[in-house]
């Protein structure tokens, strides 16, 4: 078609009522550029030369302006119609010429513009925006109904999807898909038969149906969501190589918008092309001798045919889901700890993802390399240069040996799968930031996976820890990176790898590389209320069984509280029901999002997890347990009423915990709360945007202390623009709460780690281009305070501030304990009161650094753990 058009450029003859009106009224048609040659004539001249003009037009079109008298317009249109020339009528003339043949007359007004859309896409992609690469038909973006927005789920009983839909549901969904199938097939013939259902959330009045296909290198997506309310019932987006067009359909026609160019960095196109231009493009495309006949939305085979094709796709949904051609492999990567880290937890992230992918019909296996190899000598992965050299092909025996040890667990199942003709998507999850330790392990394992099996690999985990740019820059390691929540992106990648029904560049939350081009799609969030119950079935729970520590039992025996009676080893599990945070702390990325699971779902899942895995103790990994007093009280009452005797710990904002709520929390099994107090200075708390003051901290900690909950308080020393008076205020808070603070937990200097989300301008600092590496292995951004200290002085001031506060804490007998042993805590709390538990937790000598992959220093000041100045 392009060759034919190059030989014979279409001509557009634009007719205006008066000579001076030709340029003013029809000049915008000049934007057609290469699409056509525009010639303007007056109405009188056009009528006199109607036959000659019509004969010259051939593949072009006749455009009649609004100021042309209807009688003249009729003469011109009739003459053009005799020679099969397309005629475009300016808005307002269509009514006057309503009896003209519709095949040759196109109204440029919005009322009957719908048939123009598909030809517009055809013409624009040919001439200005490149080839069509994606087509989306969906419910329009707009207001979402709130009530069911976070509760709709395809999962039944919290763990599986019922793929066998009943006949009434199939009929209802097929009816909802009818118009979408019509439009998809009109835009790309064959799309309706190629589309396959990928997800159904059947909820009468709030159905959501997603379908995908890839046809003629065009990725097609259909998503109808009855919760969405926007402009018109359906939105169609055509994505071209250099931009996208959107059309929103309504009962009376369509409105067209042209989105900004997406991928080539050119200036945006105009947001809303004039209807006249749209109609002209349509006419040119329809007039081409090389054109391929395409049905329009109004002339497709009919609604019944569309619903029939939709019904066939729904019928295939269950069978397809029960025979997936790819499996999911999730890897919990070993992490590097500091010497005081006692926590021994399975990965909640992989448990959530495993439940999600299994529920969607994908065989999923989890490999917990942390518990299997956490004590192996893996220290070489803390050496970035050694790892980079190994990845570059140099012989590094220490790295090769460490990779071989990890591969001994992960490799055999993957090699077996390949031998049996099965494919796997291998996902590596990282959660801790200690230099690039976990990143390095993940990269080396991904390289080994690619070398041995050729399977696709994806990196994901905590956003602050995932270095997506580095991951995609390393050749033959990662194919994809997931930014943020992994459920929806992983499902998209599994479908891509299994069926080729979409492009990675179109999957939300996925970073991918194609040649030299890297696409970084915005993250997508998964709602906790719509997620399945975490699945720990592949976790080797026997390796997580443990008794209280020998040092604790010895201390208890010395106090006459233990007589060598046998103790059954037990395990505890991670859990969470809050994502993000209600606070807007300047230095925390958790402020970007808040999602809260209902108390009813949370308690139901806890009880089921307890029963399935034989655990009664949980470490909640929420940023805050107290999203709201009423929600927290409901959660506690449900736990109390269950009489399950569960115990738990969590984090808490030091505000809005009344004495009554604190008592309910303790009765519900709350043993310990981690508080982010940070500072005793109201000025610093305000600069931090904590949303609370020192008096809130005092009231909350007193209430939870009296209820029998252990208060573990975190402080930050050396915050931006901190003064000696601010340090004094923090010391004053510690003195006021000397009886209520049981443990000082994370007490560290304030450093700017990448991904924290601090706005330098608002924080009053200037970032330097260089980084500074702490002895803990962490990398901090260097900065200067505007009107304050330079980095060289600030770095020392941070340590000095921490020294002063730490010295006073030690004078008051408050112990700094970065981590406690959860086996000790949970076991003691079932037998002793808070005073006894706290006393022996603090008096028991610290566990020596026995693990191989532990740093000698905990997170702290620039020089590691800063000793108290005396």
Secondary structure, DSSP 8 states (H G I E B T S, - for coil): -HHHHHHS--EEEEEESSHHHHHHHHGGGGGGGGG-EEEEEEHHHHHHTHHHHHHHHTTSEEEE-TTS-HHHHHHHHHHHHHTT-EEEE-TTSTTTTTTS-TTTEEE-SGGG-TTHHHHHHHHHHHHTS-SEEEEEEE--SSEE-STTTTT--SEETTTEE-----HHHHHHHHHHHHHHHHHHHHHSTTHHHH-EEEEEE--TTS-EEEEEEEETTEEEEEEEETTEE-SSSEEEEEEETTEEEEEEEETTEEEEEEE---SS------SS--HHHHHHHHHHHHH-TT------TTTSS-HHHHHHHHHHHHHHHHHHHTS-SEEEEEEE----EETT-------HHHHHHHHHHHHTT--EEEEEHHHHHTTS--GGGG-HHHHHHHHTT---HHHHHHHHHHHHHHHHHHHHHHHTT-EEEEEEEE---STTHHHHHHHHHHHHHHHHT--EEEEEE-TTT--HHHHHHSTTT-SEEE-S--HHHHHHHHHHHHH--S-GGGSTTEEEEETTEEEE-------GGGS-----TTS-HHHH-B---HHHHHHHHHTTS--------B--EEE--EEE-SS--TT-GGGG-EEE--HHHHHHHHHHHHHHHT--EEEE--S-S-S-HHHHHHHHHHHHHHT---EEEEEE-SSS--HHHHHHHHHTTEEEEEEEEE-S-HHHHHHHT-S--HHHHHHHHHHHHHTT-EEEEEEEES-TT--HHHHHHHHHHHHHTTTT--EEEEEEE--B-TTS---HHHHTEEEEEEEEE-TTS-EEEEEEETTS--HHHHHHHHHHHHHHHHHHHHHTT--B-S---HHHHHHHHTTS-HHHHHHHHHHS------SSSEESS-S-BTTBS-----
